[in-house]
Every structure is written in C-alpha cells, then in structure tokens.
Amino acid sequence: MIFTQDGNALVAKRQGETLRIEPWGKDALRVRSTMYPEFTGRDWALTEQVEKGQAKVVISQREDGPFAEISNGAIKATVNFAGVMTIYKNDKMVVREYYRSYGGTESKESRCLKYINRDYKPHVGGDYRFTLKLESNDEEKFFGMGQYQHPYTNLKGCVLDLEQRNSQITVPFAVSSLGYGFLWNNPAVGRCSFGNNYTEWVAEATKEMDYWITVAESPKALLENYTAVTGRAPQMPEDLMGLWQCKLRYRTQKEVLEVAHKCKENGVPIDCIVIDFFHWTVQGDYKFDETYWPDPKAMIDELHEMGIKVVVSVWPSVDKRSEHFYEMLERGLLIKTERGGLQTYDYQGDCTELDATNPETREYIWEICKKNYYDLGIDMFWLDNSEPDYVKYDFDYYRYYLGTALSCSNIYPQYYSRVFYDHMVKESDKPVVNLLRSAWAGSQKYGNVVWSGDVPSTFEAFADQIAAGLNMGLAGIPWWTTDIGGFMTDDVKDPDFRELLIRWYEFAVFSPVLRMHGDRGPYDIPPLDNRDFGGGYLHTGQDNELWSYGEENFKIMKDQLSLRHSLIPYIKSLYEEASANGSPLLRTLFYEFPEDKKAWEVYDEYMFGSKYLVAPILHLHEFEREVYLPEGTWKEIRSGKVYMGSQVIKADAPIEAIPVFERQ
C-alpha cells in the first residue's frame, strides 16, 4: 500500500485501486475508492456546504508494512498495508472491513477463503459490480434504510434490495446501535445484507465506491450530522397539518365540489383535496379532460374560497397516444430501453416514462404543468408512480440520461420531485409541499411528503407501516404518511375492515400527515360513459369520506380529528425541529431514551416527538395491550391516569381511542 496525504485527505493506492478518505462534516468521513484514474466528481446525496473538519493524517511504517490513519473529531479511520480499513469512535472500534485472505488482518483465521474487503468485478463496457464487506457484530442493531414492507424495525439479519419499487423506498442511511451512521452514497441498484456473519453492500454497476460515516453519542446527534450534509426538510405550512381528503379517484369537477361542500355541511374541516389519476385525457397530456372538468380554474377558485388547497396527480408515464409523446421521443426526453421496444409501463396504455434525470425533460414537463395546472391555482402535486413503476423491475433493461438504470435508478424519484420543486420555489415564496411515492437520500430537502405506497388493507400490512415509518424517519425522511386503512380494500362494508380503518385513523392522528385515501371496493359503480381509456370509464372506487363508514365510526373519526386540531401547535413545533436538526416526527423509543436498554428492543410503540408515547392497536378485536413506559412519569391522555415509567403496563384500548401517554 502506498500512502500519501492530499491536502486534508488520506490517499492510499494498491494494485490499481485508489482509496481516498477525507473529513466531511462534524465527526464524519467520506470514503471513496475507484479502479479508474480519477473519481467521477459526483457528490450524490452530499449536497450541502458544510465545514468539513480539519483532518489529522499520520503515515507510519510498522513491522508488517506501511500503516496510516486519519481522524476528524471523534472519528478515526486506519488502513493497513493490505488496504483493510477500520473505523473508530473515540478510539473504540465500531466498523472493520471483512478480509479473509493472506495477510492484512489481525485475525489469522480463514486466510484461504480469499475474500477481500472491496471487490471490483468488471462489466463489459466499463462499470464494475462492486461489493464491500464489513465485519459483523452480534450485539449490533441497525435501523433506517428507508421503507421495506416487512415487520422488522431492527434490520439486523435482513437482506434489503436497494431498488425503488411501489411501496419499497431505498434511502440507504443506516443508524447503528454502536453509535455510528452509515450512508451508502451510491444510487446504483444493489443489495445490503446485515448478516450475522458479515455486512455486505453491493452496487450492481458503478465506477466507484462512495460512502459517508459519522459517529455521535446519540441517534439524535447522528441524524443532525447526517442531515447537515444531505439537507433538511423545509417548514411545513400549518394549514396542512389537519386532514387531507382523498380517494382512489374523483372523476369529475362536480364530484370534487360536492365532496368539499359536504365536508363543510358535516363539520369536517379539510386542509386539501386530491384530484387523482385519469383526470387527464391520456397519460402524458398533463391537462384536465374538458369533458369532465369543464372549468377547472373556477373549481379551484371555489375551493380556495372555502379554505381548501388543491392537489393534482401527475404521473411520469407518457402514452403513445399523448400529444407530447413523439416530440419527447425525438428530443430524447424519455427513458430508453436497452433492447426491444419503447414500452416501460403498461397500465391503461402503451407508455414510456419521462427521463427525470435529464434537465431538459424537467424544464419541458414543468412548462406544460405550469400552464395546465399551476397557473390555474393548483397548490400541490401528487407525484405518483415515482419509482418509476415499471412493467417489470428489470433494471438492466432501462437507461437514463444519467446512465444505465443499474448505475443510478435509485435517485430517479428525487429528480422527478425536482421537476416541480426547483421551479415552484422560484415561482413563490410559499413553502413547497408535494406528495411523492418514493425517495432517496436527501429527498427531504425537496419538500416531499412521502407515503408508503399501495399497501393492502390488513392488520399485518398496518403493522409493517409502523416499522416503515420509524425507519424512514431514521433515514432522514421526516415527512411521511400512509393511506389510512390501506390502499386495497375488497369490501368497505366489511366490519373487520371498518375496525382496521378506525385503528389506522387513530394512528394517523399521531403521524406527520393525516390523509384519507384508498381504492375502496366493491367495483359496482357504473362508468360515466363508454370511452376506451381514462375519463369516466375507469372505475372510481367507493366513497372514502369520514361519513362513509356509518354514524358510529363517523363520530369516532370526527372526535379524533378534533384531537388532531388541538395538537397542531405541538405538531408545528415538531416540523420546526425537523427543519432545524433533522429529527423525525415518528421516533423509536430509543431516539428519546438512548440510555434505556429496553427502548432499543420495543418496536410496536413509538414516540410522536418527545412528548407523546403512542401504542397502536395492530390486531383485530384487540381492546387492550401491553405498553412499555420508559423512565419518567406518564399520563394517559384519555383517562388522565398517571403511571410511573420503567415498567410494562396493561392499557385499555376501546374502539374510540388507542393508548397514548403524555410525558410529564
């Protein structure tokens, strides 16, 4: 290994590989490696200008060969003669690369396995399949990484595909119980395995390894360090902290106005109403269908007079029948396929999706959406299918302006959100808020409310969303929401579904965004006409307003909505904290109680900010549950009963309320 110091960085070269380690923010290092002569120069998620720290670099000669170390505050990295790196927090080892070959590690075991720590396997044409292996620690727990549809909050033992899919969101920042945070700063499709034998990070196609690591004394401090270098959410407007009204699809201008007026008549204040998909002619036209929306500006003006903001859905799919398709094709503004035809998406049309990584595409789409939506008074955009959704998730089949899909597909939703964010911040001094179905590291800074996708209407799926929301927050995404009741419902009259809906709603009251949405069956509503695409032909789903589920449930949801409104000053303070230091609104117990060992092991309850402990009801016909209360004094908000902490209690959970405890 040949070591040199380059300014503030340690550089190590061996057998064609260049390793570069440099300070990057408080108690943090950025680590890059490449087999090319130069690094790409892309910073990916590391977008913020920060004080990078003053590194101390020491290069020495030991008995077994050259040795080097670099430190920045509480973090230190050492590299031995074989290029094996070890990371320390306050001189205590927290991460070591996994190496099982001849020489190069303090362990003499399994040398003949010939595993190396950083492995480049070349693809024909230039990129590499890259693998990083790290030693495992049996006592370590991992959290964050975005949103995966499984019940595991602690990710130790999990294998995570680094791929954007409907309801799966890759945000590759992990928080370790050992007191470090690790960002895989690479948007390539790949895999992460937090195995018991070793941890492994894989990029299927890349030119370099790039990760960022920080150490701190608490998870809160780790999030503060992380969001300092990747960005923080802007301030959420207070007039969006109540109820967002939505259903699968309002088909007409008349339906939207009728629902808005009925909300007012029934005493249901709503902050916004969503006009979802196929309000357009065909995908890619990006305009209201005049047959069903004869005067959208008048509709928007009327809603604004009622104090209701208007959200409109925009998809990245462009139908071959769209008036914009062939111009976009000729100008290279669409995602390309590596072989075969043009189709990348096939729902209600033969579609190719726009290439949001192309800056020319972003300008082109904004100009259309500005004219047909924003200039009419539309307040926000629902950026659906933003993974993007594909006919099939064969990432080796697609190519972007930025590169092959294998090399960069995970950053697509972030660029898609910037079609709107980058222009909306210039058009107005109002905070930008858009709803998005996917995200990547750093997406929090672009005004994205991320929701958990098209999940089933089951208690099992509901429990998965608790894990998803907690880990999204620990991955730096504080603005997160779900479809109340799940997205896919077979029968809205099923009493079991209605019980699920109520329990989900009660949870959503204590979540960042309270949003009614769902595809409600059965599909027995007749079409408006017999057109062969879009418009009134596509089914609409059953009603999904608060009064749609019977008087008893309506009363419960209205009471819960009143509770939500009473919490708005507190919720506003949580959004302000997210903007200030990156703290999520939904928090694991250990986020607030890092010294409490049991808080690192309880995942079916959570903190809503620092003040409220929330224990959702995750099973059908469950009317009491065990709740762990950390140290302190806690008051149950419904009964007023006071409990001492550091114990497990049995809490009542009548259908009208889930257990919520206020920290005294």
N, C-alpha and C positions, 0 to 999 in steps of 0.2 A: 504494500500500500504506500502510495506517495502522498504525503500531506503538505498542503500549503495553506496560508492564510490570505484571503482575498478581501481586503477591507475589513468588514465586520463579520465575514463568513469563514467557515472552515470548509476547505475543498479537499476531497480525497479521490485519488484515481487508482484504478486497478483493473487490468485485463480489459481495457476498453470502456469501462464504466466510469462516469464522473458522478460523485456524490457531493452535494452541496447542502450545508446546514447553516442556517442564519437566524438571528433573532427576528421575531415578528410579533410585536405587541408585548404586553405585560406577561412575564414568566412563561414565555412561549417561544417555540422554534418552528421554522418551516424547513422541511426536509425534502429535497428533490434528488432524483437520480435519473441518468439517461445513458444510453449507449450511442447517442448521436454526438456530433462535435459541439453542438450548442443546445441550450434549453429553448423551449418554444416561446418563452416570454409571457405566456398566459397566466393570469392570476386567478382565473375562475371565480371561486366564491370569496376570495380575499380582496374585496373591492374597496375597503375603507383605508384612508390615510391615517396611520397611527404611528406613535413613537415606537420604533421597532426595538429599542433597547440597545444597550451597549454590551456587546459580547466580550467575554474573556476567552481567548483561544490559547491553548497550551499544546505544543507538539513536542514529543519526547521519544527517546529510544529506550525500549525495555529489552529484557533478556530474550524474549520471544520475537521481538521485532518492533517496528515503529508503532506509536500509540498517540492518539490525540483526543482532546476534549474541548468542548465549547459550552459555556454557561451563559445564561441570561436570567438574572434574578434567582428565583428558587428552582429553576430547571437547568439540568445539565445533561449533555449527551457525550458519550465516549465512543470511540471507534478503534478497534484493534487492528493488528496487521493484516487480518483476513477480511476486513471490511465489516465485521459484525458490530452492530451498534447497540448501546444500552442507554436507557433514559432514566434519570434520577430526579426525584423530588426531594429537595433539602437533603441531598446525599443518600437517600434511600431509593433503591432500585424499584421502579414501577413497570418498566417495559424493557424487554430484551428481545432482539431478533432471534429467531429459531434457526439454528445451524447444526447440521449433523453430518459433517464431512471431516476430512483430515485436517486437524489444526483449526485454530480460530475460535475456540470457545473454551470457557473454563471447565466445561464438562468433557470428560473423555469418553462418554457413552455414545454408542451407536455411530461411530465415525463412518462405518462402511455403508450407511444408508445413503450418503451423498446427497442429502437435502441441503440446499443453500437458502440463505435468508431472502435474497432478492433475485428472482429468476425471470429472465427475459427469453421468451420463445418467439422467434421472428415469424411474421406473416409474409407471404409473398406480396410484394408491393411496398413494404416499408414499416408498418406498425408492428408492435410486439404484443403478444399476450403476456401480461406481467402479473407475477404473484409475489406478494410479500407475506412471509411467515413470521409470527411473533410467538414467544413462549406463552404458555397458559399458566394461570394461577388458580388453584382450586378455590381460593377464598374470594375471588373477584366476581363482581356483578357488573353487568353492562346495561345501560339504558339509552334511550334516544333513538337515533337512526331513522326517524320518520314514522310512517304508519304501515303496519302489516296486519293482515286480517287473521290474527291468532290471539289467544288469551294471555300471551306471555309479556308481562311488563319487564321483568328481568330477562334479558336476552342471552344470558349465558347458556350455552348448549344449542342455540338456534342457528340455523343456516338461512341467510337473508339474500334473496336475489336482488341485486342492485339494478332494478328495472322499474320504469314507471308503467303502471297498469291501472285500469279502473279500480279504485278503492285501495290500491297499493301505492304508497308515496315514498320514494327513496330520498331521504335527507341524511347523508352519511356522516353525521356527527354523533359520536358515542361518548357518554359520560360513564366513567369507571368509578366504582366504589373505592378504588385505591387513591382517588384524588387527582385524576387527570382527565382531560377531554381530548378526543382524537377526531380530527376532521380528515376524511379521505377526500382530498381536494382534486377530484378527478370525475368528470361526468360520464365516463365510459360505462357501458353495460358491463356487469360483472357479478361478483358474489362476495359476501362477507360471512365467514363462519367463526362464531365464538365458541370454538370447540373445547372440549376438556383436555385434549392432547396438545392442541395449538390453535392460535387465532390466525386466520388466513384472509387476506384481501386480494381479490382478483379483478383486473381490468382486462376485458377480452381484446381490446385494441387500443393501444396508447403509444405515445412516443416517449413518455417519461413517467416515473413515479413522482407523486406530489402529495404530501400530507403535512398537516399542521397539528402541533400538540402543545397543550398548555397544562400547567399544574396550579392547584389552588387548595385552600383549606376547607372549602365547602362547595356543594353543587351550584349554589347561587353565584359564587365568585367565578366558577368555571363558565357559567352562562354569560356573565358580564364580560369576561375575557374574550369569549368566542364571538359574541355579538358586537364587540368593539371592532373586530377585524372583518366581520361579514355584514354588518349593518343591523339596524333595529327598526321595528315597526314604527310608522308614524302614529300620530294621535288619532284614535277612533272618535268620530263625531258622537256627541252624547245623544243625538236624535236617532241613532241606530242601535241603541242598547236595549230597546224593547223588543217587540215581536215583529219578525219578518214573515209575511204571509206568502205562501207558495203552494202549488200542487203540480202534478205532472204537467198539466198544460191547460191554461186558459185559452180557449180557441178564438175568442173574438173580443173586440173593443167593448161590446155590450156586456159580456160576461165579467170583464175586469171591473168595470164601473159598478155593476150590480153588487159584486162582492165587496167593493170598497164602501159603498153606501150601506150595505147590510152590516158591515163591521161597526159602522158608526151607530146604526139603529140599535144594535145589540150590545152596545157599550164595550166593544173590543177595540181598543186603540192599537193601530198597526203603524210601524215606522216606514215600511216599504212593502210593495207588492211586486211580484216577479212575473214577467211575461216570458214564458219558457219557449222551448223549441217549436219549430214549424209555425211560427207567426209569419214566417217569410214565404216567399214563392217557392224557390228551391234552395238547397244548401249552396252558399256561396254568393247569393244575390245581396245579402246583408241589407234587407229592407222589409218593411211591413207589406203584407199582401193586402192590397186595397179592397179586395172582396170582403174581407173580414175586419179590416182595420181602416175604415174609410177616412178617418181624420185623427191620426194618432197624436198630433200636436194638441188638438182640443181635449183629447182624453188625458194627456199628460198635464195640461194646464188645470184641468178639473181636479185631478188627483193632488196636484201641488196645493191647490186651494184648500184641500182637506188635510194638508199637512203630511201627505204620504209621498215618499220618494218612489221612483220608478226604476226597476231593474229590467234589462232586456238580455236575452240569451244570445250568445254568438258562438258558433262552432268553427273549428278550423277546417272543416270539410267543404270542398268545392265540387259540386255536381257537374258532370259533363254538360248538363243542360243549362248551367248557370250562364248568365250574360257576361260573366267575367272569366270563365274558365279558359278560353283559348288565348286571351291576352295574357293571363297569368302563366299559362303553359309556355307561350312564346318568349316571355320575359324571364323565364327561369325562376318563378316565384313559388313553385310547388315542390313538395317533397319528390325526390326522384327514386325510382326503383332500379335495383342493380341488374335485373333481368326480367323478362316478361313484360306485362302490360303496365298501364299507368295507375291502376286502381290500388288504393291503400285502405279504403273504407267503403263499406257496402250497405249501410243502414239507409233504407228508403232512397236508394240511388247509387249510381256508379260514380264514386267520388275519389278524388285525390286531395290530400290535405295541404294547406299552405305551409310554406317553409318559414317559420317564425325566426329562425336563426339568421335569415337574410335581412339586412337592414332595409333594402329596397322593398321587400314584402311588407315589413312593418309600416313603412310610410304609405304604401299603396292601400293596405287594408284600413288604416286609420282614416284616410281621406274619404273612403266610402262610408265607414261607420260614423264619422263626424257628420257628414251630410245627411245621412238617412236616420240617425239616432240622436247623436249628441246635440246637434243644432236644434233638434225638436224639443230638447229639455230632458232627455234621458239622463238620470243621475249616476247610474252604476251599470256595469256589465257583468253578466254571468258567463264566465269563460269555461264552458263545458267541454268535455272530451279533450282536455288539455294535456293529456299524457304525451303524444296524442293517442287516442284509441285507434287500434288497427284492426283490419280484417283478421290478422293473426300476428302475434307478437314475435315475428321472425326478424330480429333486429339486423341480421346480416343481409336483409333484402332491401333496406332503405338507405338513402343518402341525403344529407343536408348540405346547405351552403357551407356550414361549419366543418363538415367532414362526414365520414361514414356514421351511420346510426350507432354502430357498435362503439365508436370512439367518443360520442358526445350526446347520445339521446336523452340522458337523464336531465340535461339542462334545458331541454325544449320548453317545458311549461313555464320556466322563468322568462324566457324570451317571448313566449306567447303573451304573458301578462304585460310585458313591456310594450307590446303593440299599443296598449291603451294607457298604461301608467305614464310612460315617458312623454306622451302628448297631453294627457289630462292635467299633469302638474304645471304645464306651461299655459294651458287654457284658463286656469282658475286658481285662486289662492285657497280654495277649499281643499280639505284633506281628500285624497283619492282612496276609495274603497271599491274593490271588485271581488266577486266570488269566483273561486278557482277550484278545479277538481284535482290539481296536482301541484307539486312544488319541488324545489331543490334547495340546497344550502344557500342561504342568503335571500331566498324569496320573500322573507318577512319584510324587507325594506321597500318592497314594491306595492304596498297597500293591498295585499292579498288576504282575504278571508278564505281559508282552505277548508273544504268539507270532505267528509270521509268516503264519499262516493256512493255507488248504488249497492248498498248492503241489504241483506234480507231482513224481513220483519220477524225476527225471532229473538228470544231472550239470549240465546247463545251469541248471536251477532251483536246484540246490545252490550254484553259483557266484553266482547272484543273491542268495542269502540272506547271503552274506558281505558284499556291498555293503549290503544292507538292515540287517544288524546293526550295521555300523560307523556308518552314517548315523543309525540310531535312537539310538545312544549319543551322537553329536554333537548330536542334537536334545534331549538331556536325559533320555532313557529308558534307564536302566542295566539294568533287569530285563527281559531279552529272551531268547526261546528259539525253537526251531523243532521241527517234527515230524521226529524222526530218521528218515532215509530218505525224507522227503517224505510227503505225505498220500495221494496217489492212486497205488496200485500195482495193476497188472493181474495179475501172477503172482509170488507170493512164492518160488516155486522157481526162477525165472529166475536163473542165476548172475550175470548182469550186475547185476540188482537187488541181489543179496546183496552184491556188491562195493561198490555205491553205499551200501548200508546201513552197511557197516563203515567206509567213509571218512567218512560223515556222523556216525557214532557217535564216531569218533576226534576229529573237530572238536568235537562237543558236549561231550566231556570237558573241553575248554578253552573253554567258554562259560558264561554265567551259570547256566543251568539245564539239567541232563541229563535229557531226557524222551523216553521211548519212546512214539510214537503213530503212527497211520496207519490208513488204510482199505485193508486188505490183500485183494486178490483172489487167486484167482477166487471168485465168489459161489456156491459149490456146497454151502454148509452149509444143511441143511433147517431151515425155521422150527419154532418150538416149538409153534405152533398156527396156526389159520386166521383169527384175528381180522382185521378190515379196517383196523385202524390200530394203530400203536405196538406195545408189548409184544413178544411173541416173533415176530411176523410180519415185522418189519423185519429185513433181513439184518444179520449181526453182523461179517462180515469174518474173515479167517483169524487164527490165533494170532499174537501180536506180543510174546511174551516172549523173553528173551535166548536161551533154549534152542530156540526155534522155527526156527532157521535152520541147523541142523547142528552137529555137535560141534566142528569146526574154528572156525567163527565164534563159537560159544558160548565157547570158550576165549579167543579174542581179546577179546570184549566183557567177560568176567569179569576178565581181566588189566587191561583199560582201566578197569574200574570200581574195581579196587584202586588204580590210579594216581590216579583221581579222589578217592578217600577219603584218599590220602596228601597231596593238595593242599588239603584242606578248611581247615586253619589259614590257609593263604595266601589261599584264596578268601574266607574270613571277613574277612580284612583288606581285601580289595577291596570287599566290600559295605560295610564300615565307612567306607572312603574315599568311596564313592558317597554315603553319608548325610552325610558331613562337607563335601564340596566339589563334589558333582555329577559326579565323574569316572565314566565308563562302565567296565565290566569289559572289554568288547571295545574296543580302541583302534586307530585308524590309527597307522601308524609315525610320522607327523608329530606326533601328540599327545605322544609321548615324546621325539621328536627334531625339534623345530620348526626348528632351525638347519640341518638336513640337507636339502639341495635335493632329493635323490633320494627321500627319505622322503615328500615331497609328491606323488610320481609312482608309487609302488608300492602297489597295492591288493589284490593276490591273496595277501597275507600280513598278519598283524596282531599286535599286542601283546595278550596276556592280562594286564592290569595292566601294571606297569612291569618285570616280571621275565622273562616268557616271550614269546619270539617264536614264533609258530605259522604254519606253512606248509601249509595244507590241500591235499589231493590232489583236483583238480577235474576229472579226466578218467579215463575208463575205461582199465584196463590200464596205468596210469601208475605206475611204481615208482621213479622218481627225478624230481627237479625242480630248477630253479634257485631259489636263495633269496638275497635281498639282506640282508646283515647290516650294520646301521648301525655307527657308530663304537663301539669298545669291544672287549671280549673275550667270546666266546660259547662255551658248552659244549653240545653236542648231548646231550640227556638220555638217549637210548637207548644210544649207543656210548661216551659220555664224551669224545669227540674235541673238542678245543678249537680255535677259529678266531678269527683277528683280524678285526675289523669293517671297514667301509668297502669292502666287496667283495662280488661275487656269487660264490656257490659252487654246486657241484652236490651236492645232498643225496640220500642213499638214502631210499627210502620203501617198504619191504617192506609187504605187506598188513597186517601186525600193528601198524604204527605209522607215523604221519605225522611229518615233520620238526618237532621242537620244540627250541628253543635257549634255554638259561638264561643270562641276562645276569650276567656275573661282576663 
